[in-house]
Amino acid sequence: MRIGAYNQVSQVYGNQPVKKSYNAGTYGATSTTDHVSFSTVGKDMQTAKTALKNVPDVREDKVKALKESIANGTYQVSAESFADKLMAAFDEKSI
């Protein structure tokens, strides 16, 4: 940074007072207020978010039924169905 160039610029312009372009008596006399509005999509999303907050993450009735069937030895998994779902999941990840 060249300090000499700054001195030359300040000599050209000198110390000039700042001119105010507003009338001091009317400045701030008008009042403005902020206004916020939400779209219907935003309102719908908020309603859905509130509804989902009240729903539990885990469906206890399903978990209880599966635990009972596993404990009783009655829970059966089809090897063919499991393999099909595994391959489908692999195909989705490889794309």
Backbone as JSON Lines, residues from 0, in Angstrom:
{"i":0,"aa":"M","n":[0.84,-1.17,0.0],"ca":[0.0,0.0,0.0],"c":[0.89,1.24,0.0]}
{"i":1,"aa":"R","n":[0.6,2.14,-0.88],"ca":[1.39,3.35,-1.0],"c":[0.71,4.48,-0.23]}
{"i":2,"aa":"I","n":[1.37,4.96,0.78],"ca":[0.81,6.04,1.59],"c":[0.89,7.37,0.85]}
{"i":3,"aa":"G","n":[1.9,7.52,0.03],"ca":[2.07,8.76,-0.72],"c":[0.9,9.03,-1.64]}
{"i":4,"aa":"A","n":[0.34,7.99,-2.26],"ca":[-0.81,8.16,-3.15],"c":[-2.03,8.63,-2.36]}
{"i":5,"aa":"Y","n":[-2.19,8.18,-1.15],"ca":[-3.31,8.61,-0.32],"c":[-3.19,10.1,0.0]}
{"i":6,"aa":"N","n":[-2.0,10.52,0.29],"ca":[-1.78,11.94,0.59],"c":[-2.11,12.81,-0.6]}
{"i":7,"aa":"Q","n":[-1.76,12.33,-1.8],"ca":[-2.05,13.11,-3.01],"c":[-3.55,13.21,-3.24]}
{"i":8,"aa":"V","n":[-4.27,12.12,-3.03],"ca":[-5.72,12.13,-3.22],"c":[-6.38,13.06,-2.22]}
{"i":9,"aa":"S","n":[-5.93,13.02,-0.97],"ca":[-6.54,13.9,0.04],"c":[-6.24,15.36,-0.25]}
{"i":10,"aa":"Q","n":[-5.11,15.66,-0.88],"ca":[-4.79,17.04,-1.24],"c":[-5.71,17.54,-2.34]}
{"i":11,"aa":"V","n":[-6.07,16.65,-3.28],"ca":[-6.93,17.04,-4.38],"c":[-8.32,17.37,-3.87]}
{"i":12,"aa":"Y","n":[-8.87,16.5,-3.01],"ca":[-10.23,16.7,-2.53],"c":[-10.3,17.62,-1.33]}
{"i":13,"aa":"G","n":[-9.26,17.67,-0.56],"ca":[-9.24,18.53,0.62],"c":[-10.25,18.08,1.66]}
{"i":14,"aa":"N","n":[-10.46,18.87,2.65],"ca":[-11.44,18.57,3.69],"c":[-12.72,19.3,3.37]}
{"i":15,"aa":"Q","n":[-13.66,18.59,2.79],"ca":[-14.93,19.18,2.43],"c":[-15.99,18.7,3.41]}
{"i":16,"aa":"P","n":[-16.87,19.59,3.85],"ca":[-17.92,19.16,4.78],"c":[-18.94,18.26,4.05]}
{"i":17,"aa":"V","n":[-19.54,17.38,4.8],"ca":[-20.54,16.47,4.25],"c":[-21.86,17.22,4.11]}
{"i":18,"aa":"K","n":[-22.44,17.14,2.93],"ca":[-23.71,17.81,2.67],"c":[-24.85,16.86,3.0]}
{"i":19,"aa":"K","n":[-25.79,17.33,3.8],"ca":[-26.95,16.52,4.15],"c":[-28.05,16.81,3.15]}
{"i":20,"aa":"S","n":[-28.64,15.75,2.6],"ca":[-29.64,15.93,1.56],"c":[-31.07,15.82,2.09]}
{"i":21,"aa":"Y","n":[-31.25,15.72,3.38],"ca":[-32.6,15.63,3.92],"c":[-32.87,16.82,4.83]}
{"i":22,"aa":"N","n":[-34.11,17.08,4.99],"ca":[-34.53,18.17,5.86],"c":[-34.62,17.62,7.29]}
{"i":23,"aa":"A","n":[-33.89,18.21,8.19],"ca":[-33.83,17.7,9.56],"c":[-35.18,17.71,10.25]}
{"i":24,"aa":"G","n":[-36.08,18.61,9.85],"ca":[-37.39,18.68,10.5],"c":[-38.32,17.56,10.08]}
{"i":25,"aa":"T","n":[-38.19,17.07,8.86],"ca":[-39.09,16.03,8.37],"c":[-38.48,14.64,8.43]}
{"i":26,"aa":"Y","n":[-37.23,14.53,8.75],"ca":[-36.59,13.22,8.82],"c":[-37.19,12.41,9.96]}
{"i":27,"aa":"G","n":[-37.63,11.24,9.67],"ca":[-38.2,10.37,10.68],"c":[-39.66,10.66,10.98]}
{"i":28,"aa":"A","n":[-40.25,11.61,10.3],"ca":[-41.64,11.96,10.57],"c":[-42.58,10.88,10.04]}
{"i":29,"aa":"T","n":[-42.21,10.23,8.95],"ca":[-43.05,9.17,8.41],"c":[-42.69,7.87,9.11]}
{"i":30,"aa":"S","n":[-43.68,7.11,9.45],"ca":[-43.42,5.85,10.12],"c":[-43.77,4.7,9.19]}
{"i":31,"aa":"T","n":[-42.95,3.71,9.2],"ca":[-43.2,2.51,8.42],"c":[-43.24,1.32,9.36]}
{"i":32,"aa":"T","n":[-44.04,0.36,9.03],"ca":[-44.12,-0.85,9.84],"c":[-43.81,-2.04,8.96]}
{"i":33,"aa":"D","n":[-43.22,-3.05,9.56],"ca":[-42.93,-4.27,8.85],"c":[-44.17,-5.15,8.83]}
{"i":34,"aa":"H","n":[-44.31,-5.91,7.77],"ca":[-45.46,-6.79,7.63],"c":[-44.97,-8.14,7.14]}
{"i":35,"aa":"V","n":[-45.39,-9.19,7.82],"ca":[-45.01,-10.54,7.45],"c":[-46.26,-11.33,7.12]}
{"i":36,"aa":"S","n":[-46.21,-12.06,6.02],"ca":[-47.33,-12.94,5.68],"c":[-46.77,-14.27,5.19]}
{"i":37,"aa":"F","n":[-47.5,-15.32,5.47],"ca":[-47.07,-16.66,5.08],"c":[-48.03,-17.2,4.03]}
{"i":38,"aa":"S","n":[-47.48,-17.93,3.09],"ca":[-48.3,-18.51,2.04],"c":[-49.1,-19.68,2.6]}
{"i":39,"aa":"T","n":[-50.07,-20.13,1.84],"ca":[-50.87,-21.28,2.29],"c":[-50.02,-22.53,2.34]}
{"i":40,"aa":"V","n":[-49.03,-22.64,1.46],"ca":[-48.14,-23.8,1.49],"c":[-47.36,-23.81,2.79]}
{"i":41,"aa":"G","n":[-46.86,-22.65,3.2],"ca":[-46.13,-22.55,4.46],"c":[-47.0,-22.9,5.65]}
{"i":42,"aa":"K","n":[-48.25,-22.44,5.62],"ca":[-49.18,-22.76,6.7],"c":[-49.49,-24.26,6.73]}
{"i":43,"aa":"D","n":[-49.67,-24.85,5.55],"ca":[-49.93,-26.29,5.48],"c":[-48.74,-27.09,6.0]}
{"i":44,"aa":"M","n":[-47.54,-26.64,5.65],"ca":[-46.34,-27.34,6.13],"c":[-46.23,-27.25,7.65]}
{"i":45,"aa":"Q","n":[-46.57,-26.11,8.2],"ca":[-46.52,-25.96,9.65],"c":[-47.55,-26.86,10.33]}
{"i":46,"aa":"T","n":[-48.73,-26.97,9.74],"ca":[-49.76,-27.85,10.29],"c":[-49.3,-29.31,10.25]}
{"i":47,"aa":"A","n":[-48.71,-29.71,9.13],"ca":[-48.22,-31.09,9.0],"c":[-47.09,-31.35,9.99]}
{"i":48,"aa":"K","n":[-46.21,-30.39,10.15],"ca":[-45.1,-30.54,11.08],"c":[-45.6,-30.71,12.51]}
{"i":49,"aa":"T","n":[-46.61,-29.94,12.88],"ca":[-47.19,-30.04,14.21],"c":[-47.86,-31.4,14.41]}
{"i":50,"aa":"A","n":[-48.56,-31.88,13.38],"ca":[-49.23,-33.18,13.47],"c":[-48.21,-34.31,13.6]}
{"i":51,"aa":"L","n":[-47.11,-34.21,12.86],"ca":[-46.09,-35.26,12.93],"c":[-45.36,-35.26,14.26]}
{"i":52,"aa":"K","n":[-45.29,-34.1,14.89],"ca":[-44.63,-34.03,16.19],"c":[-45.39,-34.85,17.22]}
{"i":53,"aa":"N","n":[-46.7,-34.97,17.07],"ca":[-47.53,-35.69,18.03],"c":[-47.58,-37.19,17.78]}
{"i":54,"aa":"V","n":[-47.09,-37.64,16.63],"ca":[-47.09,-39.07,16.29],"c":[-45.8,-39.69,16.82]}
{"i":55,"aa":"P","n":[-45.9,-40.84,17.49],"ca":[-44.69,-41.48,18.01],"c":[-43.82,-42.02,16.87]}
{"i":56,"aa":"D","n":[-42.5,-42.06,17.09],"ca":[-41.57,-42.55,16.08],"c":[-41.66,-44.06,15.9]}
{"i":57,"aa":"V","n":[-42.0,-44.76,16.96],"ca":[-42.06,-46.22,16.93],"c":[-43.49,-46.66,17.16]}
{"i":58,"aa":"R","n":[-43.97,-47.56,16.3],"ca":[-45.32,-48.11,16.49],"c":[-45.23,-49.28,17.45]}
{"i":59,"aa":"E","n":[-45.54,-49.0,18.68],"ca":[-45.37,-49.98,19.76],"c":[-46.17,-51.26,19.52]}
{"i":60,"aa":"D","n":[-47.36,-51.16,18.95],"ca":[-48.18,-52.36,18.72],"c":[-47.49,-53.31,17.74]}
{"i":61,"aa":"K","n":[-46.89,-52.78,16.69],"ca":[-46.18,-53.63,15.72],"c":[-44.95,-54.27,16.35]}
{"i":62,"aa":"V","n":[-44.21,-53.48,17.12],"ca":[-43.0,-53.99,17.76],"c":[-43.35,-55.09,18.75]}
{"i":63,"aa":"K","n":[-44.4,-54.88,19.51],"ca":[-44.82,-55.88,20.5],"c":[-45.22,-57.18,19.83]}
{"i":64,"aa":"A","n":[-45.97,-57.08,18.73],"ca":[-46.4,-58.29,18.01],"c":[-45.2,-59.04,17.44]}
{"i":65,"aa":"L","n":[-44.23,-58.31,16.89],"ca":[-43.04,-58.98,16.35],"c":[-42.21,-59.62,17.45]}
{"i":66,"aa":"K","n":[-42.06,-58.95,18.58],"ca":[-41.31,-59.52,19.7],"c":[-41.96,-60.8,20.2]}
{"i":67,"aa":"E","n":[-43.3,-60.8,20.29],"ca":[-44.02,-61.99,20.75],"c":[-43.85,-63.14,19.77]}
{"i":68,"aa":"S","n":[-43.95,-62.85,18.47],"ca":[-43.81,-63.93,17.49],"c":[-42.39,-64.47,17.45]}
{"i":69,"aa":"I","n":[-41.4,-63.64,17.68],"ca":[-40.01,-64.13,17.73],"c":[-39.81,-64.96,18.99]}
{"i":70,"aa":"A","n":[-40.34,-64.51,20.12],"ca":[-40.2,-65.26,21.38],"c":[-40.91,-66.6,21.3]}
{"i":71,"aa":"N","n":[-42.05,-66.66,20.6],"ca":[-42.81,-67.92,20.49],"c":[-42.22,-68.84,19.44]}
{"i":72,"aa":"G","n":[-41.35,-68.3,18.58],"ca":[-40.78,-69.12,17.51],"c":[-41.68,-69.21,16.3]}
{"i":73,"aa":"T","n":[-42.67,-68.35,16.22],"ca":[-43.6,-68.4,15.1],"c":[-43.27,-67.39,14.0]}
{"i":74,"aa":"Y","n":[-42.24,-66.6,14.19],"ca":[-41.86,-65.61,13.18],"c":[-41.09,-66.3,12.07]}
{"i":75,"aa":"Q","n":[-41.61,-66.23,10.87],"ca":[-40.99,-66.9,9.72],"c":[-40.59,-65.87,8.68]}
{"i":76,"aa":"V","n":[-39.4,-66.01,8.15],"ca":[-38.92,-65.13,7.1],"c":[-38.68,-65.97,5.87]}
{"i":77,"aa":"S","n":[-39.24,-65.55,4.75],"ca":[-39.04,-66.24,3.49],"c":[-37.66,-65.87,2.94]}
{"i":78,"aa":"A","n":[-36.83,-66.87,2.72],"ca":[-35.49,-66.62,2.2],"c":[-35.57,-66.0,0.82]}
{"i":79,"aa":"E","n":[-36.54,-66.41,0.03],"ca":[-36.71,-65.88,-1.32],"c":[-37.1,-64.4,-1.27]}
{"i":80,"aa":"S","n":[-38.02,-64.06,-0.41],"ca":[-38.46,-62.68,-0.26],"c":[-37.31,-61.8,0.24]}
{"i":81,"aa":"F","n":[-36.55,-62.33,1.2],"ca":[-35.42,-61.59,1.74],"c":[-34.37,-61.33,0.65]}
{"i":82,"aa":"A","n":[-34.08,-62.34,-0.16],"ca":[-33.09,-62.19,-1.23],"c":[-33.57,-61.18,-2.27]}
{"i":83,"aa":"D","n":[-34.85,-61.23,-2.61],"ca":[-35.39,-60.28,-3.59],"c":[-35.26,-58.84,-3.08]}
{"i":84,"aa":"K","n":[-35.59,-58.61,-1.84],"ca":[-35.5,-57.27,-1.27],"c":[-34.04,-56.81,-1.15]}
{"i":85,"aa":"L","n":[-33.15,-57.75,-0.84],"ca":[-31.74,-57.43,-0.74],"c":[-31.18,-57.02,-2.11]}
{"i":86,"aa":"M","n":[-31.54,-57.76,-3.14],"ca":[-31.08,-57.43,-4.5],"c":[-31.69,-56.11,-4.99]}
{"i":87,"aa":"A","n":[-32.93,-55.85,-4.66],"ca":[-33.57,-54.6,-5.06],"c":[-32.87,-53.41,-4.39]}
{"i":88,"aa":"A","n":[-32.53,-53.56,-3.12],"ca":[-31.82,-52.5,-2.41],"c":[-30.44,-52.28,-3.0]}
{"i":89,"aa":"F","n":[-29.77,-53.37,-3.39],"ca":[-28.45,-53.26,-4.01],"c":[-28.54,-52.55,-5.36]}
{"i":90,"aa":"D","n":[-29.57,-52.88,-6.14],"ca":[-29.75,-52.25,-7.45],"c":[-30.0,-50.75,-7.31]}
{"i":91,"aa":"E","n":[-30.75,-50.33,-6.31],"ca":[-31.03,-48.91,-6.09],"c":[-29.77,-48.15,-5.73]}
{"i":92,"aa":"K","n":[-28.88,-48.76,-4.95],"ca":[-27.65,-48.08,-4.54],"c":[-26.64,-48.02,-5.66]}
{"i":93,"aa":"S","n":[-26.66,-48.97,-6.59],"ca":[-25.64,-49.0,-7.64],"c":[-25.98,-48.05,-8.79]}
{"i":94,"aa":"I","n":[-27.19,-47.53,-8.83],"ca":[-27.57,-46.63,-9.92],"c":[-27.11,-45.24,-9.66]}
